[in-house]
Amino acid sequence: MRHKPLFTLFLTTLLAGSAYSQTEQKDTLFYWLDEITLTEHRNISAISGTMARGIAIDTKVMESYPKILGYMDPMRYIQSLPGVSTNAAAEGGMHVQGGEHSHNLIAMCGAPIYNSSHVAGIFSIINQDHLPKVNFSTSTTATYLGAELSLDHPDTIPDHISGTATVGLISAQGTLSAPLSGRTALTVSARRSFINLLYGNMFQFDGNPLHFGFTDANLTLMHRIDSNNELDLNLFFNLDKGKCSMGGYDVGIHGNWQNAIGTMRWRHKGHIPLTTTAFISHTSMEGHLRQEENNGHITNHITHYNIRTQASLPRRIRLDADASYYDILPQAIDVSRNKPETAVREDQDVLQLNASVSRAFSMGNLTLTPHLLATGYNESGYYNTFNVNPSLIAEYEGYHLGTLTFETGYKHQYLAQTGMTSTGLPIEFWVASGHYFKPQEALFATLTYDKQFMSGKYALTLQVYGKRLENQIEYTGYVYDLLLRPYKLENNLIICSGYNYGANVMLTKQAGRFTGWISYSFGQSIREGDGISLPTLFHSMHERKHEFNAVFSYKTGPYEFGGTLVYSSGKPYTPAKNLYLISNSIVIYYDEYNSATLPPYMRLDLSATYNLKSHGRYRHSVNLSVCNATAYKGYTMGYLNADKEEKTVKYKLASFIIPVMPSLSYTCRF
């Protein structure tokens, strides 16, 4: 246990008891207080902050936590926070307070990332050595209905060359940072996976081998013009490839997807701090489907151009303005035998202008921060809208009693991601509001209580929330529909309203050799249909009614041990009611939408790290991680299983199998 003195005071004030001595001199009384030392525990856990104000992830401390397949992924630990789900195999992104994964802004150096996951959601695209500044908040002032996760590089110029290299059985990565002068620094990073070289056919989707891999790279060039002005250039690129062949009816799918991001940012730290950012963010996917003589080519992309300026004025006033142009191609299908009917491309061109202002008012222990966002929006030249979104944060600081925070507001979101699985993976696609649906809306309220106790050794968070949602998207198409029927996107989209509500609790141990947290979340995500194409009330595809997470780290000497456990309810899915095989074609009649629930999901990951003796600036460590230590079999969706030889077709639950998978890695830091 570590302590630090907060203050030592000698006061001339009146106190009762033996803590003071009294003397009289004329009409003045002097009271001398004995020396008092107050102590508190220093937070050495991997997370700091609160769910209401925002949580910062310390990636250096997190090195002792389990490395998923030899790699420490901050996204996995954010998904372990209360109210945040998608901590499951074959899923990417994150669902916050029952919302869609596309309701959340994930930003890299100020630019949004439109596909945040590598292969099957096992890896995220976060390289923690290049982007160690990780901050998460359950709300955002941008035009998103959900949370915000921001990733950034250090803002200091190093005085010597430093770096990190990690080599494991499944992937390798390296980061090198070097000063080019006293005011300029360059940092480059690269990662590559080779998971199939070792594990071959062990990764399976319902018994069918999955093959995938990725490469990504980061570059940051930072220049300090003077003590008040900095420029930085940031580049990111990744390329993923994957394929899966499903036996029986000779069905196969393979594809590749990529992100390409470039940002230029100027930061001024004078009397009025200013930040101006210009960026381009591009995501695209190209895939091929095959089922006997039917071949389908699927493409989608989104390219976002933006310039933004933020200013912090006196009296705690904050101004923000930006302009965006989007080039979007929603899911486009070209099927060989139905080409004249299905070769459809409907690109979208979008212009969006935003301006916002906020100011913080302090009245004793109470702080009020109103925020106002105005947006002008045009899609493809014929759909126009203008919206004003107000919000308010009220925070009461009770000191030793804790902090109570209330947040409420009304928001619009103009882009949505949808698809066959609602998993946030590249097979999902982005679509802009206008032609297909009106902008999504949310009226929300959140109440959070935060309290630290035992001199800061522990922290408790309690939270309740509710959201009323409008213009939500449900995608009703399936893989076989793409190959066997004429495809039009609007025929596979159903627009509905709904609401989310829930409660979260988290207990964190912040000090000592043993640190970590446990959290429990209850939440429901209900949608309202028309009673014809959709039921009057139904559960959204991503709902997890109950979720429990535990994360721990223990340090002793050169050894570090860590573990993560997630156990959650299964998510809803739509079962098939009747199946027919007629003239080698499948006819499907589905049951009520999302009327069934997948089995619960569970996963335990363990990690052990041994820190070797340092040699000068060189620090070495060896890590052994075990992924899915209990060999739990997780189910991801329902799907059609056809057998050509037996002339049968079945609708069954599909499992994405991550076997008990050990991974050994070596890391050198200098």
Stockholm file with secondary structure:
# STOCKHOLM 1.0

chainA/1-670         MRHKPLFTLFLTTLLAGSAYSQTEQKDTLFYWLDEITLTEHRNISAISGTMARGIAIDTKVMESYPKILGYMDPMRYIQSLPGVSTNAAAEGGMHVQGGEHSHNLIAMCGAPIYNSSHVAGIFSIINQDHLPKVNFSTSTTATYLGAELSLDHPDTIPDHISGTATVGLISAQGTLSAPLSGRTALTVSARRSFINLLYGNMFQFDGNPLHFGFTDANLTLMHRIDSNNELDLNLFFNLDKGKCSMGGYDVGIHGNWQNAIGTMRWRHKGHIPLTTTAFISHTSMEGHLRQEENNGHITNHITHYNIRTQASLPRRIRLDADASYYDILPQAIDVSRNKPETAVREDQDVLQLNASVSRAFSMGNLTLTPHLLATGYNESGYYNTFNVNPSLIAEYEGYHLGTLTFETGYKHQYLAQTGMTSTGLPIEFWVASGHYFKPQEALFATLTYDKQFMSGKYALTLQVYGKRLENQIEYTGYVYDLLLRPYKLENNLIICSGYNYGANVMLTKQAGRFTGWISYSFGQSIREGDGISLPTLFHSMHERKHEFNAVFSYKTGPYEFGGTLVYSSGKPYTPAKNLYLISNSIVIYYDEYNSATLPPYMRLDLSATYNLKSHGRYRHSVNLSVCNATAYKGYTMGYLNADKEEKTVKYKLASFIIPVMPSLSYTCRF
#=GR chainA/1-670 SS CCCEECCCCCCCSCCCSTTCCEEEETTEEEECCCCCCCEECCCCSSEEEETTTEEEEETTGGGGSCCBTTBCCHHHHHTTSTTEECCSTTCCSCEETTCCGGGSEEEETTEECSCCBCGGGTSBSCCTTTCCEEEEESCCSSSCSSCEEEEECCCSCCSSCEEEEEEESSEEEEEEEEESSSSEEEEEEEEEECHHHHHTTCSEETTEEEEEEEEEEEEEEEEEEETTEEEEEEEEEEEEEEEEEETTTTEEEEEEEEEEEEEEEEEECSSSCEEEEEEEEEEEEEEEEEETTEEEEEEEEEEEEEEEEEEEETTTEEEEEEEEEEEEEEEEEEEGGGHHHHCCCCCEEEEEEEEEEEECEEETTEEEEEEEEEEEEEETTTEEEEEEEEEEEEEEECGGGCEEEEEEEEEEECEEEECSSCSCSTTSEEEETTTSCCCEEEEEEEEEEEEEETTTTEEEEEEEEEEEEEEEEEECCCHHHHHHSCCCGGGGEEEEEEEEEEEEEEEEECSSSEEEEEEEEEEEEEEECCSSSSCSEEECTTCCSEEEEEEEEEEETTEEEEEEEEEECCCEECCEEEEEEETTEEEEEECSTTCEECCCEEEEEEEEEEECCCBTTBEEEEEEEEESTTCCCEEEEEEEEEETTTTEEEEEEEEEECCCEEEEEEEEEC
#=GC SS_cons         CCCEECCCCCCCSCCCSTTCCEEEETTEEEECCCCCCCEECCCCSSEEEETTTEEEEETTGGGGSCCBTTBCCHHHHHTTSTTEECCSTTCCSCEETTCCGGGSEEEETTEECSCCBCGGGTSBSCCTTTCCEEEEESCCSSSCSSCEEEEECCCSCCSSCEEEEEEESSEEEEEEEEESSSSEEEEEEEEEECHHHHHTTCSEETTEEEEEEEEEEEEEEEEEEETTEEEEEEEEEEEEEEEEEETTTTEEEEEEEEEEEEEEEEEECSSSCEEEEEEEEEEEEEEEEEETTEEEEEEEEEEEEEEEEEEEETTTEEEEEEEEEEEEEEEEEEEGGGHHHHCCCCCEEEEEEEEEEEECEEETTEEEEEEEEEEEEEETTTEEEEEEEEEEEEEEECGGGCEEEEEEEEEEECEEEECSSCSCSTTSEEEETTTSCCCEEEEEEEEEEEEEETTTTEEEEEEEEEEEEEEEEEECCCHHHHHHSCCCGGGGEEEEEEEEEEEEEEEEECSSSEEEEEEEEEEEEEEECCSSSSCSEEECTTCCSEEEEEEEEEEETTEEEEEEEEEECCCEECCEEEEEEETTEEEEEECSTTCEECCCEEEEEEEEEEECCCBTTBEEEEEEEEESTTCCCEEEEEEEEEETTTTEEEEEEEEEECCCEEEEEEEEEC
//
